[in-house]
């Protein structure tokens, strides 16, 4: 039987052990676009585009902002 390989700080198995509660925020950009009441209307229009189309862009920005926030809150601080 071979000895287990040592884990480097950037390996996939060491990243998988991050059980930060901040990771739960990543469900926000998944769940919010699934709520039909947000986009099930034509008005208000922004620059002539119905609500559904400009909300798609807003959902992208929500996902980027949430991912950036979680990354900043969970990244390891230190010399490695």
Phi, psi and omega per residue, in radians:
X1 nan 2.310 -3.097
X2 -1.505 2.688 3.129
X3 -1.307 2.529 3.116
X4 -1.125 2.540 3.141
X5 -1.262 2.545 3.109
X6 -1.286 2.501 -3.108
X7 -1.533 2.304 3.025
X8 -1.548 2.730 -3.080
X9 -1.014 -0.482 -3.092
X10 -1.732 0.146 -3.087
X11 -1.260 2.775 -3.097
X12 -1.121 -0.644 -3.104
X13 -1.226 -0.539 3.095
X14 -1.316 -0.551 3.077
X15 -1.231 -0.570 -3.114
X16 -1.205 -0.300 -3.119
X17 -1.526 0.082 3.124
X18 -1.379 1.835 -3.107
X19 -1.886 0.751 -3.121
X20 -1.212 2.400 3.083
X21 -1.152 -0.318 3.100
X22 -1.135 -0.397 3.141
X23 -1.101 -0.405 3.104
X24 -1.103 -0.422 3.105
X25 -1.109 -0.354 -3.132
X26 -1.195 -0.217 3.068
X27 -1.352 -0.327 -3.120
X28 -1.014 -0.929 -3.129
X29 -1.242 -0.122 3.058
X30 -1.563 -0.730 -3.033
X31 -1.438 -0.704 -3.050
X32 -1.019 -0.778 3.121
X33 -1.179 -0.213 3.137
X34 -1.520 -0.042 -3.127
X35 -1.604 1.878 -3.009
X36 -1.131 -0.467 -3.079
X37 -1.085 -0.429 -3.138
X38 -1.223 -0.614 -3.023
X39 -2.076 0.134 -3.071
X40 -1.560 0.961 3.077
X41 -2.806 2.884 -3.126
X42 -1.662 -0.536 -3.093
X43 -1.927 2.725 0.043
X44 -1.388 2.666 3.092
X45 -1.712 2.441 3.096
X46 -2.052 2.062 -3.088
X47 0.940 0.574 3.116
X48 1.511 -0.080 -3.131
X49 -1.607 2.361 3.082
X50 -1.116 2.842 -3.058
X51 -0.937 -0.723 -3.079
X52 -0.977 -0.755 -3.039
X53 -1.264 -0.764 -3.133
X54 -1.327 -0.383 3.048
X55 -1.225 -0.520 3.075
X56 -1.046 -0.740 3.082
X57 -1.154 -0.687 3.112
X58 -1.116 -0.629 3.111
X59 -1.168 -0.629 3.074
X60 -1.106 -0.813 3.121
X61 -1.099 -0.651 3.076
X62 -1.088 -0.744 3.126
X63 -1.137 -0.737 3.117
X64 -1.136 -0.785 -3.126
X65 -1.121 -0.741 -3.134
X66 -1.162 -0.764 3.130
X67 -1.107 -0.727 3.111
X68 -1.113 -0.763 3.134
X69 -1.068 -0.823 -3.130
X70 -1.128 -0.701 3.107
X71 -1.057 -0.824 -3.116
X72 -1.122 -0.614 -3.108
X73 -1.382 -0.362 -3.048
X74 -1.977 -0.117 -3.100
X75 -1.196 2.569 -3.101
X76 -1.311 2.279 3.080
X77 -1.769 2.263 3.130
X78 2.703 -3.010 -3.031
X79 -1.403 -0.178 -3.085
X80 -1.611 nan nan
